[in-house]
Amino acid sequence: MAEGHLLHRAARDMTALLVGAPVRVTSPQGRFAAGAAEVDGRSLDAAEAWGKHLLLAFDAGRVVHLHLGLAGTIARVSSPDAPPRPQARARFAGDRAAFDVYAPATCEVGDRALRDRVVARLGPDPLRPDADPERVWAGLRGRADPVGAALLDQALVSGVGNVFRAEALHLVGVHPARPSRDLTRAEFEALWATLARVMRQAVEDGRIATRPGGRRPSEARWVYKQGRCGRCGGGVEEAVIGGRTSYACPRCQPRRQAAPLVRS
């Protein structure tokens, strides 16, 4: 599943290349033809990411809501006149670039109330300047489920997926099976700051690379899909937590005793 950095990167690029001018909106695949016709030729007023959702506000109060789901992608095309692949659900083209959307879970048009409904069901997003970490802290304190499950709950904190979960918890030394309500305030503050940092870096890089100097996927992450911990060399545990496979190093992320906070 696409994690939040990809939507924020798309929103950033669309803001720079499409906002403030009419946008040609089409549906090469055809499944979004009616929706595309509603906004085709309208000026794009804003491109906004909230968690794993992209919200495009057009003039006359029309909003396009995109959620990529498990298989969706957004591809930036440097030449807006280059023909899209026929599989593209939607194309948003300006004078300088185009963005093609493939296999989204949601691709819909509505009014500004649609945007409000989407946002209302989402938790704070570490990548947004208006995020309120106190809401997340309060939510964790009332939960008995593992923190690894809580972090995937988009109503608690939005934009975090399986990779960010594994890597951020490893960096702060917290095991994903720890009960959410057992986190200390210091651990939570370290976790929130780490999520914000690694997610922000992923927006810049266009990929999730939490391990310094890692270029290949096998070198770019500490524990996610790794056989051995990139820090201590110990074996990485795998378990299903929150419906997804979690990865943790039992040496660097002890289940019970206090652990050191924030390692680079």
C-alpha positions as a printed Julia matrix, in Angstrom:
264×3 Matrix{Float64}:
   0.0     0.0     0.0
   1.21    3.51   -0.8
   2.31    5.35    2.32
   1.73    9.0     3.06
   4.98   10.37    1.66
   3.95    9.49   -1.91
   0.74   11.53   -1.64
   2.57   14.47   -0.09
   5.16   14.34   -2.86
   2.41   14.33   -5.48
   0.63   17.23   -3.76
   3.87   19.21   -3.62
   4.59   18.63   -7.31
   1.02   19.34   -8.4
   1.08   22.58   -6.41
   4.23   23.66   -8.23
   3.17   22.57  -11.71
  -0.64   22.63  -11.93
  -2.18   24.92   -9.3
  -3.46   28.28  -10.5
  -4.26   27.3   -14.07
  -6.82   25.25  -16.0
  -6.12   21.52  -15.96
  -7.03   19.04  -18.65
  -8.59   16.03  -16.93
  -9.23   12.82  -18.84
  -9.74    9.13  -18.13
  -7.77    7.03  -20.65
  -9.12    3.84  -19.08
 -12.66    5.2   -19.15
 -13.75    4.32  -15.6
 -13.4     7.93  -14.44
 -14.84    9.51  -17.59
 -17.88   11.08  -15.94
 -15.86   12.46  -13.05
 -13.17   13.79  -15.35
 -15.78   15.64  -17.4
 -16.94   17.47  -14.25
 -13.56   19.1   -13.66
 -11.93   19.1   -17.1
 -10.73   22.59  -18.0
 -11.33   24.0   -14.53
  -8.63   25.82  -12.61
  -6.93   23.8    -9.87
  -7.03   25.87   -6.68
  -5.15   23.53   -4.33
  -3.54   20.09   -4.1
  -3.52   18.72   -0.57
  -2.39   15.45    1.0
  -3.8    14.12    4.25
  -2.37   10.76    5.2
  -2.8     8.39    2.29
  -5.38   10.62    0.57
  -4.92   13.27   -2.11
  -7.52   16.03   -2.39
  -7.6    18.27   -5.44
  -9.75   21.41   -5.09
 -10.97   22.88   -8.38
 -12.89   26.07   -8.91
 -16.67   26.1    -8.56
 -16.27   24.0    -5.41
 -15.45   20.69   -7.07
 -13.06   18.28   -5.33
 -11.33   15.15   -6.63
 -10.52   12.59   -3.94
  -7.85    9.96   -4.63
  -6.85    7.07   -2.39
  -4.27    4.72   -3.88
  -5.02    1.67   -1.75
  -2.82   -1.41   -2.1
  -1.81   -1.15   -5.74
  -2.33    2.44   -6.83
   0.39    4.77   -8.12
   0.73    8.34   -9.34
   3.26    8.92  -12.12
   4.56   12.36  -13.04
   4.98   12.82  -16.79
   7.39   15.58  -17.8
   5.76   16.14  -21.2
   2.02   16.77  -20.87
   1.57   15.9   -24.55
   3.03   12.41  -24.15
   0.21    9.89  -24.62
  -0.85    8.16  -21.4
  -0.92    4.43  -21.05
  -4.43    3.09  -21.6
  -4.48    1.68  -18.05
  -4.43    5.18  -16.51
  -7.61    5.8   -14.53
  -7.09    9.56  -14.69
  -4.72   12.11  -16.19
  -4.3    15.64  -14.84
  -2.37   17.71  -17.37
  -1.17   21.3   -17.32
   1.17   23.2   -19.6
   4.34   21.92  -17.94
   3.59   18.4   -16.76
   0.95   15.73  -16.37
   0.14   13.27  -13.6
  -1.27    9.84  -14.38
  -3.13    7.83  -11.75
  -3.11    4.05  -11.96
  -5.22    1.5   -10.08
  -6.48    3.74   -7.26
  -8.84    2.3    -4.66
 -10.84    5.55   -4.79
 -11.13    8.12   -7.56
 -14.19   10.31   -7.12
 -15.54   13.83   -7.54
 -17.66   15.73   -5.06
 -18.11   19.1    -3.44
 -16.12   20.66   -0.58
 -18.14   18.58    1.87
 -16.45   15.49    0.4
 -13.09   16.85    1.49
 -14.44   17.51    4.98
 -15.83   13.97    5.28
 -12.52   12.42    4.26
 -10.51   14.53    6.7
 -12.98   13.97    9.56
 -12.25   10.26    9.66
  -8.45   10.65    9.66
  -6.04   11.12   12.52
  -3.23   13.7    12.62
  -0.69   13.41    9.82
   2.97   13.78   10.93
   3.77   15.5     7.63
   1.22   18.28    8.07
   2.1    21.48    9.95
  -1.37   21.49   11.53
  -0.95   18.0    13.04
  -1.79   17.72   16.74
   0.32   14.96   18.33
  -1.63   15.32   21.59
  -4.6    13.67   19.88
  -2.42   10.69   19.03
  -0.99   10.48   22.54
  -4.47   10.57   24.06
  -5.6     7.84   21.69
  -2.67    5.58   22.49
  -3.19    5.97   26.23
  -6.67    4.49   25.9
  -5.7     1.45   23.85
  -4.69   -2.01   25.01
  -3.8    -3.3    21.55
  -0.16   -3.42   20.35
   1.4    -0.14   19.33
   2.25   -1.79   16.02
  -1.47   -2.2    15.34
  -2.36    1.28   16.56
   0.08    2.95   14.17
  -1.73    1.42   11.19
  -5.09    2.8    12.35
  -5.58    5.78   10.05
  -8.19    7.21   12.42
  -5.45    7.5    15.05
  -2.52    8.67   12.95
  -2.68    9.03    9.18
  -0.09    8.3     6.54
   1.84    5.59    8.39
   2.06    2.24    6.64
   3.92   -0.98    7.24
   7.39    0.3     6.32
   7.23    3.48    8.39
   5.78    1.49   11.3
   8.63   -1.01   11.32
  11.44    1.48   10.83
  10.25    4.17   13.23
   9.62    1.68   16.05
  13.06    0.23   15.51
  14.7     3.65   15.59
  13.14    4.45   18.98
  13.69    0.97   20.41
  10.02    0.06   20.9
   8.76   -3.42   20.08
   5.6    -3.43   17.91
   3.92   -5.9    20.28
   4.13   -3.5    23.25
   0.65   -2.48   24.44
  -0.1     1.04   23.23
  -1.05    2.27   26.69
   2.32    1.15   28.1
   4.29    3.69   26.07
   5.91    6.36   28.17
   5.54   10.01   27.27
   9.23   10.13   26.33
   8.83    7.12   24.04
   5.82    8.66   22.36
   7.54   11.99   21.79
  10.54   10.21   20.3
   8.25    8.09   18.1
   6.29   11.08   16.79
   9.45   13.06   16.04
  10.99   10.05   14.3
   7.9     9.43   12.17
   7.89   13.08   11.1
  11.6    12.97   10.26
  11.67    9.74    8.25
   8.43   10.56    6.45
   9.7    14.04    5.54
  12.91   12.56    4.19
  10.9    10.07    2.15
   9.0    12.93    0.5
  12.31   14.41   -0.61
  13.81   11.09   -1.7
  10.69    9.61   -3.3
  11.36    6.36   -1.43
  11.7     5.12    2.14
  15.38    4.84    3.03
  15.91    5.07    6.79
  19.41    3.57    6.95
  22.17    6.08    6.13
  24.04    5.27    2.94
  21.63    2.54    1.9
  21.07    2.58   -1.84
  19.64   -0.85   -2.57
  16.41   -1.98   -0.83
  18.4    -4.59    1.1
  20.59   -1.81    2.54
  18.09    1.03    2.9
  16.13   -0.21    5.93
  17.01   -1.46    9.38
  14.47   -4.25    9.88
  11.67   -4.08    7.3
  11.86   -7.27    5.22
  15.39   -7.87    6.53
  16.67  -11.21    7.73
  19.06   -9.54   10.16
  18.99   -6.24   11.98
  21.05   -3.6    10.22
  22.28   -2.3    13.58
  23.22   -5.29   15.74
  23.18   -8.14   13.23
  20.67  -10.16   15.24
  17.79  -12.04   13.67
  14.66  -10.06   12.81
  11.34  -11.32   14.19
   8.27  -11.47   11.98
   4.71  -11.55   13.31
   1.27  -10.51   12.13
   0.25   -7.39   14.05
  -2.67   -5.26   12.97
  -3.29   -7.54   10.0
   0.14   -6.9     8.47
   3.51   -8.58    8.89
   5.61   -6.68   11.41
   9.4    -6.73   11.66
  11.41   -6.13   14.83
  14.8    -6.83   16.35
  14.34   -8.37   19.82
  17.75   -7.08   20.88
  17.25   -3.47   19.83
  13.52   -3.47   20.61
  13.0    -5.34   23.88
   9.4    -6.2    24.64
   9.29   -5.14   28.28
  12.3    -3.33   29.72
  13.06    0.3    28.92
  14.93    0.84   25.68
  17.21    3.66   24.46
  15.41    6.36   22.5
  16.1     7.63   18.99
  19.07    6.17   17.2
  20.27    7.33   13.81
